Amino acid sequence: MTEESNKNSLQNSILEKIKSGQAKIRPKWHFVLKTLLLAAGVLFGTLALLYLASFVLFVLRQTGSWFLPSFGWRGIMVFLISMPWLLVILGVVFIILLELLVRHYSFAYRNPLLYSLLGIIVFVIIASVFVAKTSFHEGLLLKARMGNLPIAGPLYREFEIPRGRQANVGLITEMTDEGFILETPRGEKLTIIVDAMTGFPSGIDFQTNDRVVILGQRSDHTIKAEGIQRIEDMMNKMMRGRQIRPRGWNMPMMQPPSGQ
């Protein structure tokens, strides 16, 4: 009896608010439109976040910054300097906005905030790594170089250049008495100078057509290398989880640094 009474009381209260204008009956299309706008917001936020995250990974790999932590503390410091922090901060903003939108769905607001936030982050990381491994950003970069990408073109051209000029990635095209010639993805020819202070985290047997990352301050088209590592070796270490032993040294007129 009490339950029935409470139900009637609630109905009467709602009717009184409707009559007094405190509550309004909204048409069905209003809720449909709200649902569609919310879904569109979640979709747009997800796509924008995936684009930003995958673009950051692409930039780090394209400039060679992704591989810098393998050079120790010096490489980690340069990696942090090279990080496109503006894009990272923008990505964090999109994560917050996406979380606010997702919280409107029952599966999200019924669970702790941390769960849905971690779910978004994990999803974005996995999906962005997948996108970064495709040719999506490479294709857009080529269009930007040719001037066929009017809106995002300046973004690709700006972040294509390594920040701080302390990390460069490219292909060894020619061995020299002092080191080798490196061709960057932008088609530049850089002279790499190797001496006794140059570090080799995973070996010193370099040859033409090796793809390497160089740590060292660039002066015009010359780099005095602080560290050199073959990218293939780094990828193998990531896959195998173990250190690759250095192989022989075959660069002409050069000696490996002491301690190697």
Secondary structure as the mmCIF struct_conf table of DSSP 4:
data_model
#
loop_
_struct_conf.conf_type_id
_struct_conf.id
_struct_conf.beg_label_comp_id
_struct_conf.beg_label_asym_id
_struct_conf.beg_label_seq_id
_struct_conf.end_label_comp_id
_struct_conf.end_label_asym_id
_struct_conf.end_label_seq_id
HELX_RH_AL_P HELX_RH_AL_P1 THR A 2 SER A 20
TURN_TY1_P TURN_TY1_P1 GLY A 21 GLY A 21
BEND BEND1 GLN A 22 ALA A 23
HELX_LH_PP_P HELX_LH_PP_P1 ILE A 25 PRO A 27
HELX_RH_AL_P HELX_RH_AL_P2 LYS A 28 THR A 63
TURN_TY1_P TURN_TY1_P2 GLY A 64 GLY A 64
HELX_RH_3T_P HELX_RH_3T_P1 SER A 65 PHE A 71
HELX_RH_AL_P HELX_RH_AL_P3 TRP A 73 SER A 82
BEND BEND2 MET A 83 MET A 83
HELX_RH_AL_P HELX_RH_AL_P4 TRP A 85 VAL A 102
TURN_TY1_P TURN_TY1_P3 ARG A 103 HIS A 104
BEND BEND3 TYR A 105 TYR A 105
HELX_RH_AL_P HELX_RH_AL_P5 SER A 106 TYR A 109
TURN_TY1_P TURN_TY1_P4 ARG A 110 ARG A 110
BEND BEND4 ASN A 111 ASN A 111
HELX_RH_AL_P HELX_RH_AL_P6 LEU A 113 LYS A 133
BEND BEND5 THR A 134 SER A 135
HELX_RH_AL_P HELX_RH_AL_P7 PHE A 136 ARG A 145
TURN_TY1_P TURN_TY1_P5 MET A 146 GLY A 147
TURN_TY1_P TURN_TY1_P6 PRO A 150 ALA A 152
HELX_RH_AL_P HELX_RH_AL_P8 GLY A 153 GLU A 160
BEND BEND6 ILE A 161 ILE A 161
HELX_LH_PP_P HELX_LH_PP_P2 PRO A 162 PRO A 162
HELX_RH_3T_P HELX_RH_3T_P2 ARG A 163 ARG A 165
STRN STRN1 ALA A 167 MET A 175
BEND BEND7 ASP A 177 GLU A 178
STRN STRN2 GLY A 179 GLU A 183
TURN_TY1_P TURN_TY1_P7 PRO A 185 ARG A 186
BEND BEND8 GLY A 187 GLY A 187
STRN STRN3 LYS A 189 ILE A 193
TURN_TY1_P TURN_TY1_P8 ALA A 196 MET A 197
STRN STRN4 GLY A 199 GLY A 199
TURN_TY1_P TURN_TY1_P9 PRO A 201 SER A 202
TURN_TY1_P TURN_TY1_P10 THR A 208 ASN A 209
STRN STRN5 ARG A 211 LEU A 215
BEND BEND9 GLY A 216 GLY A 216
STRN STRN6 ARG A 218 SER A 219
TURN_TY1_P TURN_TY1_P11 ASP A 220 HIS A 221
STRN STRN7 THR A 222 LYS A 224
BEND BEND10 GLU A 226 GLU A 226
STRN STRN8 GLY A 227 ARG A 230
HELX_RH_AL_P HELX_RH_AL_P9 ILE A 231 ARG A 240
BEND BEND11 ARG A 242 ARG A 242
HELX_LH_PP_P HELX_LH_PP_P3 GLN A 243 PRO A 246
TURN_TY1_P TURN_TY1_P12 PRO A 252 MET A 253
HELX_LH_PP_P HELX_LH_PP_P4 PRO A 256 PRO A 257
TURN_TY1_P TURN_TY1_P13 SER A 258 GLY A 259
#
